[in-house]
């Protein structure tokens, strides 16, 4: 991803598919984790907030931003569309989330166990 971004001459367009079909099942996809490292002031979303799939990025501005000191990245968070693994229910995809801190919970569509709401404080989810 870094090489692709640094090779852009004037503008860079990034896209990603929100969902894909794999073996007859819908898979929810996330934008590359590298997109989160691009300063927000350099991004221009080309699709509405509920269906964001493309980004317009000025390459010259990106180069200047890369030279600036970087802040410490935030702690990992669970996101809708992310694949997770649970010790009892197996592999699934987060389809909804609510709450914060100790009250945070996620709704996960597990491949073999169906849809479950899990309290993050107790669920011990792992990245899949």
N, CA, C and O atoms as CSV, one atom per row, in Angstrom:
chain,resi,resn,atom,element,x,y,z
A,1,UNK,N,N,0.833,-1.192,0.000
A,1,UNK,CA,C,0.000,0.000,0.000
A,1,UNK,C,C,0.874,1.251,0.000
A,1,UNK,O,O,0.599,2.201,-0.732
A,2,UNK,N,N,1.926,1.254,0.819
A,2,UNK,CA,C,2.803,2.424,0.907
A,2,UNK,C,C,3.419,2.734,-0.451
A,2,UNK,O,O,3.455,3.894,-0.862
A,3,UNK,N,N,3.903,1.714,-1.151
A,3,UNK,CA,C,4.517,1.924,-2.460
A,3,UNK,C,C,3.502,2.501,-3.435
A,3,UNK,O,O,3.823,3.429,-4.179
A,4,UNK,N,N,2.302,1.977,-3.445
A,4,UNK,CA,C,1.266,2.474,-4.351
A,4,UNK,C,C,0.963,3.945,-4.087
A,4,UNK,O,O,0.822,4.731,-5.024
A,5,UNK,N,N,0.863,4.315,-2.826
A,5,UNK,CA,C,0.552,5.703,-2.482
A,5,UNK,C,C,1.687,6.629,-2.889
A,5,UNK,O,O,1.442,7.709,-3.426
A,6,UNK,N,N,2.922,6.222,-2.640
A,6,UNK,CA,C,4.052,7.100,-2.936
A,6,UNK,C,C,4.329,7.220,-4.432
A,6,UNK,O,O,5.060,8.122,-4.842
A,7,UNK,N,N,3.772,6.343,-5.254
A,7,UNK,CA,C,3.972,6.411,-6.704
A,7,UNK,C,C,2.951,7.313,-7.396
A,7,UNK,O,O,3.108,7.633,-8.575
A,8,UNK,N,N,1.924,7.719,-6.686
A,8,UNK,CA,C,0.903,8.585,-7.284
A,8,UNK,C,C,1.525,9.925,-7.657
A,8,UNK,O,O,2.305,10.490,-6.891
A,9,UNK,N,N,1.175,10.432,-8.843
A,9,UNK,CA,C,1.781,11.687,-9.314
A,9,UNK,C,C,0.947,12.902,-8.915
A,9,UNK,O,O,1.471,13.816,-8.278
A,10,UNK,N,N,-0.338,12.936,-9.273
A,10,UNK,CA,C,-1.168,14.098,-8.954
A,10,UNK,C,C,-2.295,13.750,-8.004
A,10,UNK,O,O,-2.496,14.425,-6.995
A,11,UNK,N,N,-3.015,12.720,-8.317
A,11,UNK,CA,C,-4.142,12.307,-7.469
A,11,UNK,C,C,-4.086,10.808,-7.285
A,11,UNK,O,O,-3.514,10.082,-8.099
A,12,UNK,N,N,-4.690,10.359,-6.202
A,12,UNK,CA,C,-4.752,8.937,-5.897
A,12,UNK,C,C,-6.191,8.598,-5.549
A,12,UNK,O,O,-6.786,9.235,-4.680
A,13,UNK,N,N,-6.746,7.615,-6.209
A,13,UNK,CA,C,-8.094,7.142,-5.919
A,13,UNK,C,C,-7.985,5.754,-5.317
A,13,UNK,O,O,-7.411,4.845,-5.917
A,14,UNK,N,N,-8.546,5.601,-4.121
A,14,UNK,CA,C,-8.558,4.311,-3.446
A,14,UNK,C,C,-9.993,3.816,-3.382
A,14,UNK,O,O,-10.908,4.593,-3.111
A,15,UNK,N,N,-10.193,2.543,-3.627
A,15,UNK,CA,C,-11.533,1.962,-3.537
A,15,UNK,C,C,-11.459,0.666,-2.750
A,15,UNK,O,O,-10.398,0.061,-2.597
A,16,UNK,N,N,-12.622,0.260,-2.256
A,16,UNK,CA,C,-12.725,-1.070,-1.637
A,16,UNK,C,C,-14.175,-1.529,-1.708
A,16,UNK,O,O,-15.101,-0.717,-1.722
A,17,UNK,N,N,-14.352,-2.830,-1.750
A,17,UNK,CA,C,-15.697,-3.414,-1.786
A,17,UNK,C,C,-16.175,-3.607,-0.353
A,17,UNK,O,O,-15.484,-4.232,0.452
A,18,UNK,N,N,-17.356,-3.074,-0.027
A,18,UNK,CA,C,-17.906,-3.250,1.315
A,18,UNK,C,C,-18.292,-4.698,1.582
A,18,UNK,O,O,-18.071,-5.217,2.676
A,19,UNK,N,N,-18.873,-5.346,0.572
A,19,UNK,CA,C,-19.264,-6.751,0.727
A,19,UNK,C,C,-18.886,-7.528,-0.522
A,19,UNK,O,O,-18.787,-6.979,-1.619
A,20,UNK,N,N,-18.679,-8.821,-0.320
A,20,UNK,CA,C,-18.413,-9.733,-1.431
A,20,UNK,C,C,-19.074,-11.066,-1.110
A,20,UNK,O,O,-19.303,-11.404,0.051
A,21,UNK,N,N,-19.371,-11.805,-2.154
A,21,UNK,CA,C,-19.903,-13.155,-1.969
A,21,UNK,C,C,-18.740,-14.136,-2.057
A,21,UNK,O,O,-17.947,-14.082,-2.997
A,22,UNK,N,N,-18.637,-15.034,-1.076
A,22,UNK,CA,C,-17.608,-16.065,-1.062
A,22,UNK,C,C,-18.264,-17.368,-0.651
A,22,UNK,O,O,-18.774,-17.494,0.463
A,23,UNK,N,N,-18.249,-18.321,-1.540
A,23,UNK,CA,C,-18.875,-19.631,-1.294
A,23,UNK,C,C,-20.343,-19.483,-0.894
A,23,UNK,O,O,-20.831,-20.187,-0.009
A,24,UNK,N,N,-21.032,-18.564,-1.554
A,24,UNK,CA,C,-22.457,-18.379,-1.318
A,24,UNK,C,C,-22.799,-17.579,-0.075
A,24,UNK,O,O,-23.977,-17.440,0.255
A,25,UNK,N,N,-21.803,-17.050,0.624
A,25,UNK,CA,C,-22.060,-16.268,1.829
A,25,UNK,C,C,-21.532,-14.848,1.638
A,25,UNK,O,O,-20.500,-14.630,1.003
A,26,UNK,N,N,-22.256,-13.899,2.197
A,26,UNK,CA,C,-21.817,-12.508,2.137
A,26,UNK,C,C,-20.692,-12.303,3.134
A,26,UNK,O,O,-20.810,-12.670,4.303
A,27,UNK,N,N,-19.610,-11.721,2.670
A,27,UNK,CA,C,-18.474,-11.384,3.522
A,27,UNK,C,C,-18.378,-9.867,3.582
A,27,UNK,O,O,-18.400,-9.196,2.550
A,28,UNK,N,N,-18.271,-9.332,4.782
A,28,UNK,CA,C,-18.162,-7.891,4.979
A,28,UNK,C,C,-16.686,-7.530,5.010
A,28,UNK,O,O,-15.905,-8.136,5.744
A,29,UNK,N,N,-16.309,-6.545,4.215
A,29,UNK,CA,C,-14.917,-6.139,4.099
A,29,UNK,C,C,-14.708,-4.757,4.686
A,29,UNK,O,O,-15.622,-3.932,4.719
A,30,UNK,N,N,-13.498,-4.520,5.146
A,30,UNK,CA,C,-13.107,-3.222,5.669
A,30,UNK,C,C,-12.112,-2.593,4.720
A,30,UNK,O,O,-11.419,-3.289,3.978
A,31,UNK,N,N,-12.045,-1.285,4.747
A,31,UNK,CA,C,-10.987,-0.605,3.992
A,31,UNK,C,C,-9.658,-1.008,4.613
A,31,UNK,O,O,-9.604,-1.397,5.780
A,32,UNK,N,N,-8.609,-0.915,3.847
A,32,UNK,CA,C,-7.276,-1.253,4.340
A,32,UNK,C,C,-6.968,-0.495,5.621
A,32,UNK,O,O,-7.370,0.659,5.771
A,33,UNK,N,N,-6.264,-1.126,6.537
A,33,UNK,CA,C,-5.888,-0.464,7.788
A,33,UNK,C,C,-5.000,0.738,7.532
A,33,UNK,O,O,-4.916,1.639,8.367
A,34,UNK,N,N,-4.333,0.760,6.379
A,34,UNK,CA,C,-3.466,1.877,6.052
A,34,UNK,C,C,-4.260,3.160,5.779
A,34,UNK,O,O,-3.725,4.258,5.933
A,35,UNK,N,N,-5.508,3.037,5.384
A,35,UNK,CA,C,-6.340,4.223,5.141
A,35,UNK,C,C,-6.511,5.007,6.438
A,35,UNK,O,O,-6.605,6.235,6.408
A,36,UNK,N,N,-6.555,4.310,7.582
A,36,UNK,CA,C,-6.698,4.985,8.874
A,36,UNK,C,C,-5.484,5.844,9.203
A,36,UNK,O,O,-5.583,6.754,10.026
A,37,UNK,N,N,-4.341,5.573,8.577
A,37,UNK,CA,C,-3.119,6.332,8.854
A,37,UNK,C,C,-3.021,7.604,8.013
A,37,UNK,O,O,-2.151,8.440,8.257
A,38,UNK,N,N,-3.899,7.756,7.035
A,38,UNK,CA,C,-3.888,8.949,6.191
A,38,UNK,C,C,-4.586,10.074,6.944
A,38,UNK,O,O,-5.713,9.893,7.405
A,39,UNK,N,N,-3.945,11.229,7.080
A,39,UNK,CA,C,-4.585,12.343,7.794
A,39,UNK,C,C,-5.944,12.685,7.183
A,39,UNK,O,O,-6.073,12.800,5.964
A,40,UNK,N,N,-6.946,12.845,8.031
A,40,UNK,CA,C,-8.320,13.076,7.589
A,40,UNK,C,C,-8.458,14.321,6.715
A,40,UNK,O,O,-9.300,14.358,5.819
A,41,UNK,N,N,-7.632,15.346,6.972
A,41,UNK,CA,C,-7.761,16.571,6.184
A,41,UNK,C,C,-7.322,16.377,4.736
A,41,UNK,O,O,-7.579,17.240,3.897
A,42,UNK,N,N,-6.666,15.260,4.428
A,42,UNK,CA,C,-6.228,14.990,3.060
A,42,UNK,C,C,-7.210,14.109,2.294
A,42,UNK,O,O,-7.038,13.880,1.097
A,43,UNK,N,N,-8.227,13.621,2.973
A,43,UNK,CA,C,-9.184,12.707,2.346
A,43,UNK,C,C,-10.413,13.449,1.851
A,43,UNK,O,O,-10.880,14.404,2.471
A,44,UNK,N,N,-10.914,12.994,0.740
A,44,UNK,CA,C,-12.190,13.496,0.231
A,44,UNK,C,C,-12.984,12.267,-0.193
A,44,UNK,O,O,-12.680,11.642,-1.209
A,45,UNK,N,N,-14.007,11.922,0.593
A,45,UNK,CA,C,-14.834,10.758,0.271
A,45,UNK,C,C,-15.694,11.096,-0.928
A,45,UNK,O,O,-16.290,12.172,-0.982
A,46,UNK,N,N,-15.768,10.183,-1.899
A,46,UNK,CA,C,-16.545,10.407,-3.109
A,46,UNK,C,C,-17.910,9.740,-3.054
A,46,UNK,O,O,-18.720,9.915,-3.965
A,47,UNK,N,N,-18.173,8.992,-2.021
A,47,UNK,CA,C,-19.469,8.337,-1.880
A,47,UNK,C,C,-20.112,8.791,-0.575
A,47,UNK,O,O,-19.412,9.278,0.314
A,48,UNK,N,N,-21.431,8.643,-0.439
A,48,UNK,CA,C,-22.117,9.091,0.775
A,48,UNK,C,C,-21.601,8.347,2.008
A,48,UNK,O,O,-21.085,7.236,1.879
A,49,UNK,N,N,-21.729,8.934,3.199
A,49,UNK,CA,C,-21.209,8.316,4.415
A,49,UNK,C,C,-21.672,6.879,4.639
A,49,UNK,O,O,-20.892,6.061,5.127
A,50,UNK,N,N,-22.912,6.549,4.297
A,50,UNK,CA,C,-23.393,5.194,4.546
A,50,UNK,C,C,-22.836,4.182,3.555
A,50,UNK,O,O,-22.916,2.977,3.794
A,51,UNK,N,N,-22.270,4.657,2.442
A,51,UNK,CA,C,-21.754,3.740,1.427
A,51,UNK,C,C,-20.370,4.171,0.958
A,51,UNK,O,O,-20.091,4.124,-0.240
A,52,UNK,N,N,-19.515,4.581,1.851
A,52,UNK,CA,C,-18.192,5.068,1.472
A,52,UNK,C,C,-17.346,3.931,0.917
A,52,UNK,O,O,-17.082,2.938,1.594
A,53,UNK,N,N,-16.931,4.104,-0.332
A,53,UNK,CA,C,-16.112,3.088,-0.960
A,53,UNK,C,C,-14.944,3.675,-1.727
A,53,UNK,O,O,-14.081,2.921,-2.177
A,54,UNK,N,N,-14.880,4.979,-1.896
A,54,UNK,CA,C,-13.794,5.563,-2.678
A,54,UNK,C,C,-13.265,6.819,-1.998
A,54,UNK,O,O,-14.011,7.557,-1.355
A,55,UNK,N,N,-11.970,7.045,-2.150
A,55,UNK,CA,C,-11.306,8.172,-1.519
A,55,UNK,C,C,-10.486,8.897,-2.570
A,55,UNK,O,O,-9.839,8.262,-3.403
A,56,UNK,N,N,-10.509,10.217,-2.537
A,56,UNK,CA,C,-9.696,11.038,-3.433
A,56,UNK,C,C,-8.606,11.670,-2.574
A,56,UNK,O,O,-8.910,12.367,-1.606
A,57,UNK,N,N,-7.349,11.436,-2.915
A,57,UNK,CA,C,-6.239,11.899,-2.103
A,57,UNK,C,C,-5.238,12.623,-2.978
A,57,UNK,O,O,-4.806,12.086,-3.998
A,58,UNK,N,N,-4.862,13.830,-2.597
A,58,UNK,CA,C,-3.867,14.603,-3.340
A,58,UNK,C,C,-2.473,14.113,-2.949
A,58,UNK,O,O,-2.096,14.202,-1.780
A,59,UNK,N,N,-1.700,13.594,-3.912
A,59,UNK,CA,C,-0.405,12.974,-3.638
A,59,UNK,C,C,0.595,13.962,-3.046
A,59,UNK,O,O,1.365,13.591,-2.160
A,60,UNK,N,N,0.603,15.213,-3.512
A,60,UNK,CA,C,1.540,16.204,-2.986
A,60,UNK,C,C,1.263,16.461,-1.503
A,60,UNK,O,O,2.194,16.555,-0.702
A,61,UNK,N,N,-0.006,16.572,-1.143
A,61,UNK,CA,C,-0.365,16.790,0.255
A,61,UNK,C,C,0.008,15.585,1.104
A,61,UNK,O,O,0.419,15.732,2.255
A,62,UNK,N,N,-0.136,14.386,0.533
A,62,UNK,CA,C,0.219,13.169,1.265
A,62,UNK,C,C,1.709,13.174,1.603
A,62,UNK,O,O,2.086,12.816,2.719
A,63,UNK,N,N,2.567,13.577,0.652
A,63,UNK,CA,C,4.004,13.619,0.901
A,63,UNK,C,C,4.345,14.565,2.033
A,63,UNK,O,O,5.190,14.247,2.870
A,64,UNK,N,N,3.701,15.728,2.074
A,64,UNK,CA,C,3.939,16.706,3.138
A,64,UNK,C,C,3.467,16.156,4.481
A,64,UNK,O,O,4.120,16.371,5.503
A,65,UNK,N,N,2.366,15.466,4.487
A,65,UNK,CA,C,1.830,14.921,5.730
A,65,UNK,C,C,2.719,13.809,6.272
A,65,UNK,O,O,2.842,13.651,7.486
A,66,UNK,N,N,3.333,13.048,5.394
A,66,UNK,CA,C,4.209,11.962,5.824
A,66,UNK,C,C,5.430,12.518,6.552
A,66,UNK,O,O,5.952,11.871,7.460
A,67,UNK,N,N,5.893,13.713,6.164
A,67,UNK,CA,C,7.063,14.306,6.793
A,67,UNK,C,C,6.748,14.834,8.189
A,67,UNK,O,O,7.655,14.994,9.006
A,68,UNK,N,N,5.485,15.103,8.470
A,68,UNK,CA,C,5.080,15.632,9.775
A,68,UNK,C,C,5.169,14.532,10.833
A,68,UNK,O,O,5.003,13.356,10.510
A,69,UNK,N,N,5.428,14.896,12.092
A,69,UNK,CA,C,5.482,13.887,13.154
A,69,UNK,C,C,4.137,13.188,13.300
A,69,UNK,O,O,3.083,13.812,13.177
A,70,UNK,N,N,4.185,11.900,13.560
A,70,UNK,CA,C,2.963,11.095,13.678
A,70,UNK,C,C,2.603,10.882,15.144
A,70,UNK,O,O,3.475,10.696,15.993
A,71,UNK,N,N,1.320,10.913,15.419
A,71,UNK,CA,C,0.831,10.646,16.770
A,71,UNK,C,C,0.814,9.146,17.021
A,71,UNK,O,O,0.834,8.355,16.077
A,72,UNK,N,N,0.778,8.756,18.273
A,72,UNK,CA,C,0.684,7.344,18.626
A,72,UNK,C,C,-0.661,6.822,18.168
A,72,UNK,O,O,-1.686,7.443,18.445
A,73,UNK,N,N,-0.685,5.674,17.459
A,73,UNK,CA,C,-1.966,5.160,16.988
A,73,UNK,C,C,-2.862,4.757,18.155
A,73,UNK,O,O,-2.372,4.337,19.204
A,74,UNK,N,N,-4.177,4.886,17.971
A,74,UNK,CA,C,-5.106,4.522,19.045
A,74,UNK,C,C,-5.114,3.015,19.269
A,74,UNK,O,O,-4.701,2.238,18.408
A,75,UNK,N,N,-5.593,2.623,20.443
A,75,UNK,CA,C,-5.704,1.197,20.756
A,75,UNK,C,C,-6.663,0.538,19.780
A,75,UNK,O,O,-7.592,1.183,19.294
A,76,UNK,N,N,-6.447,-0.752,19.484
A,76,UNK,CA,C,-7.322,-1.426,18.526
A,76,UNK,C,C,-8.776,-1.415,19.003
A,76,UNK,O,O,-9.052,-1.548,20.195
A,77,UNK,N,N,-9.685,-1.256,18.064
A,77,UNK,CA,C,-11.107,-1.272,18.387
A,77,UNK,C,C,-11.796,-2.272,17.484
A,77,UNK,O,O,-11.267,-2.646,16.438
A,78,UNK,N,N,-12.954,-2.693,17.881
A,78,UNK,CA,C,-13.741,-3.621,17.075
A,78,UNK,C,C,-14.603,-2.801,16.148
A,78,UNK,O,O,-15.194,-1.806,16.567
A,79,UNK,N,N,-14.688,-3.211,14.868
A,79,UNK,CA,C,-15.448,-2.468,13.871
A,79,UNK,C,C,-16.441,-3.377,13.165
A,79,UNK,O,O,-16.209,-4.579,13.029
A,80,UNK,N,N,-17.536,-2.803,12.721
A,80,UNK,CA,C,-18.529,-3.544,11.947
A,80,UNK,C,C,-17.860,-4.043,10.677
A,80,UNK,O,O,-17.142,-3.305,10.001
A,81,UNK,N,N,-18.107,-5.308,10.364
A,81,UNK,CA,C,-17.504,-5.927,9.188
A,81,UNK,C,C,-16.230,-6.690,9.497
A,81,UNK,O,O,-15.713,-7.408,8.641
A,82,UNK,N,N,-15.720,-6.541,10.706
A,82,UNK,CA,C,-14.469,-7.195,11.086
A,82,UNK,C,C,-14.719,-8.660,11.420
A,82,UNK,O,O,-15.704,-8.997,12.076
A,83,UNK,N,N,-13.822,-9.524,10.966
A,83,UNK,CA,C,-13.890,-10.954,11.292
A,83,UNK,C,C,-13.288,-11.181,12.669
A,83,UNK,O,O,-12.229,-10.642,12.990
A,84,UNK,N,N,-13.974,-11.987,13.483
A,84,UNK,CA,C,-13.524,-12.283,14.841
A,84,UNK,C,C,-13.636,-13.787,15.117
A,84,UNK,O,O,-14.306,-14.524,14.394
A,85,UNK,N,N,-12.965,-14.210,16.178
A,85,UNK,CA,C,-13.032,-15.615,16.600
A,85,UNK,C,C,-13.391,-15.653,18.083
A,85,UNK,O,O,-12.843,-14.896,18.884
A,86,UNK,N,N,-14.314,-16.538,18.435
A,86,UNK,CA,C,-14.738,-16.742,19.818
A,86,UNK,C,C,-14.456,-18.198,20.171
A,86,UNK,O,O,-14.635,-19.083,19.333
A,87,UNK,N,N,-14.019,-18.455,21.391
A,87,UNK,CA,C,-13.627,-19.803,21.797
A,87,UNK,C,C,-14.767,-20.817,21.649
A,87,UNK,O,O,-14.521,-21.961,21.267
A,88,UNK,N,N,-16.000,-20.420,21.943
A,88,UNK,CA,C,-17.134,-21.349,21.884
A,88,UNK,C,C,-17.869,-21.307,20.545
A,88,UNK,O,O,-18.231,-22.353,20.007
A,89,UNK,N,N,-18.093,-20.104,20.001
A,89,UNK,CA,C,-18.925,-19.953,18.816
A,89,UNK,C,C,-18.154,-20.006,17.499
A,89,UNK,O,O,-18.766,-20.146,16.439
A,90,UNK,N,N,-16.835,-19.899,17.542
A,90,UNK,CA,C,-16.032,-19.985,16.327
A,90,UNK,C,C,-15.841,-18.642,15.642
A,90,UNK,O,O,-15.789,-17.593,16.285
A,91,UNK,N,N,-15.737,-18.702,14.317
A,91,UNK,CA,C,-15.456,-17.506,13.512
A,91,UNK,C,C,-16.756,-16.823,13.111
A,91,UNK,O,O,-17.745,-17.482,12.787
A,92,UNK,N,N,-16.743,-15.480,13.136
A,92,UNK,CA,C,-17.913,-14.721,12.736
A,92,UNK,C,C,-17.524,-13.323,12.296
A,92,UNK,O,O,-16.347,-12.962,12.293
A,93,UNK,N,N,-18.535,-12.537,11.922
A,93,UNK,CA,C,-18.332,-11.168,11.462
A,93,UNK,C,C,-19.180,-10.240,12.318
A,93,UNK,O,O,-20.358,-10.510,12.549
A,94,UNK,N,N,-18.583,-9.140,12.791
A,94,UNK,CA,C,-19.324,-8.152,13.581
A,94,UNK,C,C,-20.302,-7.433,12.659
A,94,UNK,O,O,-19.903,-6.877,11.635
A,95,UNK,N,N,-21.590,-7.445,13.023
A,95,UNK,CA,C,-22.605,-6.808,12.189
A,95,UNK,C,C,-23.246,-5.598,12.857
A,95,UNK,O,O,-23.949,-4.831,12.198
A,96,UNK,N,N,-23.011,-5.416,14.169
A,96,UNK,CA,C,-23.554,-4.257,14.871
A,96,UNK,C,C,-22.753,-4.062,16.158
A,96,UNK,O,O,-22.130,-5.002,16.651
A,97,UNK,N,N,-22.769,-2.862,16.694
A,97,UNK,CA,C,-22.060,-2.564,17.941
A,97,UNK,C,C,-22.788,-1.448,18.657
A,97,UNK,O,O,-23.418,-0.595,18.033
A,98,UNK,N,N,-22.693,-1.466,19.992
A,98,UNK,CA,C,-23.294,-0.398,20.775
A,98,UNK,C,C,-22.608,-0.308,22.131
A,98,UNK,O,O,-21.975,-1.260,22.586
A,99,UNK,N,N,-22.745,0.847,22.765
A,99,UNK,CA,C,-22.179,1.073,24.084
A,99,UNK,C,C,-20.707,1.450,24.029
A,99,UNK,O,O,-20.078,1.447,22.970
A,100,UNK,N,N,-20.175,1.777,25.212
A,100,UNK,CA,C,-18.771,2.163,25.341
A,100,UNK,C,C,-18.211,1.605,26.636
A,100,UNK,O,O,-18.951,1.281,27.565
A,101,UNK,N,N,-16.903,1.499,26.681
A,101,UNK,CA,C,-16.239,1.050,27.901
A,101,UNK,C,C,-16.733,-0.313,28.342
A,101,UNK,O,O,-16.827,-1.241,27.539
A,102,UNK,N,N,-17.049,-0.428,29.634
A,102,UNK,CA,C,-17.506,-1.716,30.177
A,102,UNK,C,C,-18.884,-2.122,29.668
A,102,UNK,O,O,-19.268,-3.285,29.795
A,103,UNK,N,N,-19.634,-1.181,29.093
A,103,UNK,CA,C,-20.970,-1.487,28.588
A,103,UNK,C,C,-20.984,-1.828,27.100
A,103,UNK,O,O,-22.047,-2.096,26.540
A,104,UNK,N,N,-19.829,-1.820,26.458
A,104,UNK,CA,C,-19.772,-2.069,25.012
A,104,UNK,C,C,-20.129,-3.516,24.696
A,104,UNK,O,O,-19.734,-4.446,25.399
A,105,UNK,N,N,-20.885,-3.672,23.621
A,105,UNK,CA,C,-21.213,-5.017,23.158
A,105,UNK,C,C,-21.304,-5.019,21.640
A,105,UNK,O,O,-21.543,-3.983,21.019
A,106,UNK,N,N,-21.114,-6.184,21.054
A,106,UNK,CA,C,-21.167,-6.321,19.605
A,106,UNK,C,C,-22.105,-7.463,19.240
A,106,UNK,O,O,-22.261,-8.434,19.980
A,107,UNK,N,N,-22.723,-7.313,18.076
A,107,UNK,CA,C,-23.553,-8.379,17.527
A,107,UNK,C,C,-22.720,-9.053,16.450
A,107,UNK,O,O,-22.244,-8.405,15.518
A,108,UNK,N,N,-22.550,-10.368,16.590
A,108,UNK,CA,C,-21.687,-11.114,15.685
A,108,UNK,C,C,-22.500,-12.197,14.992
A,108,UNK,O,O,-23.256,-12.933,15.627
A,109,UNK,N,N,-22.329,-12.280,13.669
A,109,UNK,CA,C,-22.950,-13.352,12.890
A,109,UNK,C,C,-21.917,-14.473,12.765
A,109,UNK,O,O,-20.996,-14.390,11.953
A,110,UNK,N,N,-22.079,-15.517,13.575
A,110,UNK,CA,C,-21.141,-16.634,13.562
A,110,UNK,C,C,-21.511,-17.621,12.469
A,110,UNK,O,O,-22.685,-17.897,12.225
A,111,UNK,N,N,-20.499,-18.138,11.828
A,111,UNK,CA,C,-20.670,-19.058,10.705
A,111,UNK,C,C,-21.535,-20.256,11.095
A,111,UNK,O,O,-22.448,-20.626,10.356
A,112,UNK,N,N,-21.257,-20.862,12.243
A,112,UNK,CA,C,-21.960,-22.087,12.637
A,112,UNK,C,C,-22.993,-21.892,13.745
A,112,UNK,O,O,-23.853,-22.751,13.943
A,113,UNK,N,N,-22.921,-20.774,14.471
A,113,UNK,CA,C,-23.782,-20.592,15.638
A,113,UNK,C,C,-24.843,-19.517,15.484
A,113,UNK,O,O,-25.629,-19.296,16.405
A,114,UNK,N,N,-24.883,-18.846,14.344
A,114,UNK,CA,C,-25.878,-17.808,14.131
A,114,UNK,C,C,-25.478,-16.470,14.733
A,114,UNK,O,O,-24.304,-16.233,15.017
A,115,UNK,N,N,-26.466,-15.594,14.926
A,115,UNK,CA,C,-26.226,-14.226,15.399
A,115,UNK,C,C,-26.307,-14.185,16.925
A,115,UNK,O,O,-27.250,-14.705,17.521
A,116,UNK,N,N,-25.299,-13.556,17.550
A,116,UNK,CA,C,-25.240,-13.447,19.010
A,116,UNK,C,C,-24.795,-12.045,19.400
A,116,UNK,O,O,-23.968,-11.440,18.718
A,117,UNK,N,N,-25.349,-11.520,20.511
A,117,UNK,CA,C,-24.857,-10.291,21.127
A,117,UNK,C,C,-23.858,-10.700,22.190
A,117,UNK,O,O,-24.141,-11.585,22.998
A,118,UNK,N,N,-22.674,-10.059,22.202
A,118,UNK,CA,C,-21.635,-10.392,23.165
A,118,UNK,C,C,-21.140,-9.136,23.862
A,118,UNK,O,O,-20.877,-8.122,23.215
A,119,UNK,N,N,-21.013,-9.203,25.188
A,119,UNK,CA,C,-20.427,-8.110,25.963
A,119,UNK,C,C,-18.912,-8.196,25.783
A,119,UNK,O,O,-18.307,-9.222,26.094
A,120,UNK,N,N,-18.299,-7.127,25.284
A,120,UNK,CA,C,-16.858,-7.155,25.002
A,120,UNK,C,C,-16.019,-7.366,26.257
A,120,UNK,O,O,-14.917,-7.910,26.189
A,121,UNK,N,N,-16.540,-6.939,27.394
A,121,UNK,CA,C,-15.804,-7.099,28.651
A,121,UNK,C,C,-15.566,-8.574,28.976
A,121,UNK,O,O,-14.576,-8.912,29.625
A,122,UNK,N,N,-16.468,-9.454,28.528
A,122,UNK,CA,C,-16.383,-10.873,28.874
A,122,UNK,C,C,-16.151,-11.805,27.690
A,122,UNK,O,O,-15.772,-12.961,27.883
A,123,UNK,N,N,-16.368,-11.329,26.487
A,123,UNK,CA,C,-16.392,-12.212,25.311
A,123,UNK,C,C,-15.034,-12.783,24.924
A,123,UNK,O,O,-14.978,-13.872,24.353
A,124,UNK,N,N,-13.954,-12.096,25.209
A,124,UNK,CA,C,-12.611,-12.536,24.834
A,124,UNK,C,C,-12.515,-12.836,23.334
A,124,UNK,O,O,-12.040,-13.893,22.918
A,125,UNK,N,N,-12.970,-11.894,22.561
A,125,UNK,CA,C,-12.889,-12.045,21.095
A,125,UNK,C,C,-11.457,-11.875,20.632
A,125,UNK,O,O,-10.678,-11.138,21.236
A,126,UNK,N,N,-11.118,-12.564,19.556
A,126,UNK,CA,C,-9.813,-12.433,18.929
A,126,UNK,C,C,-10.016,-12.025,17.489
A,126,UNK,O,O,-11.055,-12.321,16.898
A,127,UNK,N,N,-9.026,-11.343,16.911
A,127,UNK,CA,C,-9.069,-11.026,15.497
A,127,UNK,C,C,-8.935,-12.326,14.719
A,127,UNK,O,O,-8.090,-13.161,15.042
A,128,UNK,N,N,-9.777,-12.502,13.681
A,128,UNK,CA,C,-9.704,-13.727,12.882
A,128,UNK,C,C,-8.899,-13.487,11.627
A,128,UNK,O,O,-8.723,-14.401,10.822
